[in-house]
Amino acid sequence: MTPHVAPAVPSPSVTASATPSADPVLRVPPAAPEDAAAYFAASLAFHTDVADVAAALEAGVRGFTVADSRSAEAWEQGRIPGALHLPTAQIPYLAGKFLDPSVPVVVHCWGPGCNGATRAAYALARLGYQVKEMLGGIEYWIREGFPVETGDGTERRPADPLTAPAGAGHCGC
């Protein structure tokens, strides 16, 4: 009888010597370029950022739906104009009523310190929706100076110079 041998798990190619680096950045060496390209391509398939969402919405691109996964109280504080309110806990009940399965969903929550958007994206993906998480959430939407809708109308605050370029324009990324 031949013993069962588990298949080898491929490890990322690295271009490092066996000598540990004193440099904390290079203590773990960078991945090989082809591994890095695959990783970053995958990351872009799962994430977008507030600047790209804002640019698409301002240009009138409607190839996706923006879904806000926060609570009703948070939604009332301010939201992205045109966003759909889809609290995470209610996704299994509301997604089929309000989302078109053929249209990708960009989901967000409060900000980078919150994984609510990740949980919402997971719930939507499990239901068969194409989904991306908007990095930075509503916090960075507001901090970068994009419009916010409330019961009193739409407002736009000045951009925080620590999160967005001062003056007109964009960061160029």
C-alpha positions as CSV (number, residue, x, y, z in Angstrom):
1,M,0.0,0.0,0.0
2,T,1.4,3.4,-1.0
3,P,1.3,6.0,1.8
4,H,-0.8,9.1,1.1
5,V,1.4,12.2,0.7
6,A,-0.2,15.6,0.9
7,P,0.6,17.8,-2.1
8,A,3.2,20.4,-1.5
9,V,1.9,23.9,-0.9
10,P,3.7,26.3,-3.1
11,S,5.5,28.9,-1.2
12,P,6.1,32.4,-2.6
13,S,9.3,32.8,-4.4
14,V,11.7,35.0,-2.5
15,T,15.0,36.5,-3.4
16,A,16.7,36.6,-0.1
17,S,19.9,35.2,1.4
18,A,19.8,32.9,4.3
19,T,21.3,35.6,6.5
20,P,18.8,37.5,8.6
21,S,18.6,41.2,7.7
22,A,19.2,43.9,10.3
23,D,16.8,46.1,8.3
24,P,13.3,45.6,9.8
25,V,11.8,46.3,6.4
26,L,13.7,43.5,4.7
27,R,13.7,41.1,7.7
28,V,11.1,39.3,5.6
29,P,12.2,39.7,2.0
30,P,9.9,41.0,-0.6
31,A,8.0,38.5,-2.8
32,A,9.2,37.7,-6.3
33,P,7.7,40.1,-8.8
34,E,5.4,37.6,-10.3
35,D,4.0,36.7,-6.9
36,A,3.7,40.4,-6.0
37,A,1.8,41.0,-9.2
38,A,-0.7,38.2,-8.5
39,Y,-1.2,39.4,-4.9
40,F,-1.8,43.0,-5.9
41,A,-4.1,42.1,-8.8
42,A,-6.1,40.0,-6.4
43,S,-6.2,42.9,-3.9
44,L,-7.6,45.3,-6.6
45,A,-10.3,42.7,-7.5
46,F,-11.5,42.8,-3.9
47,H,-11.0,46.5,-3.0
48,T,-11.5,50.0,-4.3
49,D,-11.0,53.4,-2.7
50,V,-13.1,56.4,-2.0
51,A,-11.3,58.6,-4.6
52,D,-12.1,56.0,-7.4
53,V,-15.7,55.6,-6.3
54,A,-16.2,59.4,-6.1
55,A,-14.6,59.9,-9.5
56,A,-16.9,57.3,-11.1
57,L,-20.0,58.8,-9.5
58,E,-19.0,62.3,-10.4
59,A,-18.5,61.1,-14.0
60,G,-21.9,59.6,-14.0
61,V,-20.6,56.0,-14.2
62,R,-23.3,53.7,-12.8
63,G,-21.7,50.3,-13.4
64,F,-21.9,49.5,-9.7
65,T,-24.1,50.1,-6.6
66,V,-22.8,51.7,-3.5
67,A,-24.1,50.0,-0.3
68,D,-23.7,51.4,3.1
69,S,-23.6,48.6,5.7
70,R,-23.9,50.9,8.8
71,S,-26.8,51.1,11.3
72,A,-29.8,53.4,10.8
73,E,-28.4,55.9,13.3
74,A,-25.1,56.1,11.4
75,W,-26.9,56.4,8.0
76,E,-28.8,59.4,9.4
77,Q,-25.6,61.1,10.4
78,G,-24.5,61.2,6.7
79,R,-24.2,59.0,3.7
80,I,-22.8,59.0,0.2
81,P,-25.4,60.5,-2.1
82,G,-27.1,57.7,-4.0
83,A,-25.9,55.0,-1.7
84,L,-28.2,52.1,-0.8
85,H,-28.7,51.5,3.0
86,L,-28.0,47.8,3.5
87,P,-27.1,47.1,7.2
88,T,-24.9,44.0,7.4
89,A,-27.3,42.0,9.6
90,Q,-30.2,42.6,7.1
91,I,-28.3,41.7,4.0
92,P,-29.8,38.2,3.8
93,Y,-33.3,39.7,3.8
94,L,-32.8,42.9,1.8
95,A,-30.2,42.1,-0.9
96,G,-32.6,40.3,-3.2
97,K,-35.1,43.1,-2.9
98,F,-32.8,46.0,-3.6
99,L,-29.8,44.7,-5.6
100,D,-29.5,43.5,-9.1
101,P,-27.3,40.4,-9.1
102,S,-25.7,41.4,-12.4
103,V,-24.4,44.8,-11.0
104,P,-21.3,44.7,-8.8
105,V,-21.7,46.2,-5.3
106,V,-19.2,48.5,-3.6
107,V,-19.8,48.2,0.1
108,H,-18.5,50.4,2.9
109,C,-18.9,50.9,6.6
110,W,-17.3,53.5,9.0
111,G,-13.6,53.5,8.3
112,P,-10.3,51.6,8.3
113,G,-10.6,50.7,11.9
114,C,-13.9,48.8,11.3
115,N,-14.3,45.5,9.5
116,G,-18.1,45.9,9.0
117,A,-17.6,46.4,5.3
118,T,-15.6,43.1,5.2
119,R,-18.5,41.3,6.9
120,A,-21.0,42.9,4.6
121,A,-18.9,42.0,1.5
122,Y,-18.6,38.4,2.8
123,A,-22.4,38.2,3.2
124,L,-23.0,39.5,-0.2
125,A,-20.5,37.3,-1.9
126,R,-22.0,34.3,-0.2
127,L,-25.4,35.3,-1.7
128,G,-23.7,35.3,-5.2
129,Y,-23.1,39.1,-5.6
130,Q,-19.9,40.5,-7.1
131,V,-18.6,42.8,-4.5
132,K,-15.7,45.1,-3.6
133,E,-14.9,46.7,-0.3
134,M,-14.4,50.5,-0.4
135,L,-11.2,51.1,1.6
136,G,-11.4,54.0,4.1
137,G,-15.2,53.8,4.5
138,I,-17.4,56.9,5.1
139,E,-14.7,58.3,7.3
140,Y,-12.3,58.8,4.4
141,W,-15.1,59.8,2.1
142,I,-15.7,62.7,4.4
143,R,-12.1,63.4,5.2
144,E,-11.3,63.6,1.4
145,G,-14.0,66.2,1.0
146,F,-16.6,64.3,-1.0
147,P,-20.3,65.1,-0.7
148,V,-22.4,63.8,2.2
149,E,-26.1,63.6,2.2
150,T,-28.2,64.1,5.4
151,G,-31.8,64.9,6.2
152,D,-30.9,68.6,5.7
153,G,-29.5,68.2,2.2
154,T,-26.0,67.6,0.8
155,E,-22.9,69.1,2.2
156,R,-19.2,69.0,1.3
157,R,-16.6,69.7,3.9
158,P,-13.0,70.8,3.1
159,A,-10.6,67.9,2.5
160,D,-8.3,67.0,5.4
161,P,-4.8,67.8,4.1
162,L,-3.5,64.7,5.8
163,T,-5.7,62.4,3.7
164,A,-6.1,64.3,0.4
165,P,-4.0,66.8,-1.6
166,A,-4.3,70.4,-0.5
167,G,-6.0,72.5,-3.1
168,A,-7.6,71.2,-6.3
169,G,-6.6,68.0,-8.0
170,H,-6.0,64.5,-6.9
171,C,-3.0,62.5,-5.6
172,G,-2.1,61.1,-9.0
173,C,-2.2,57.5,-7.9
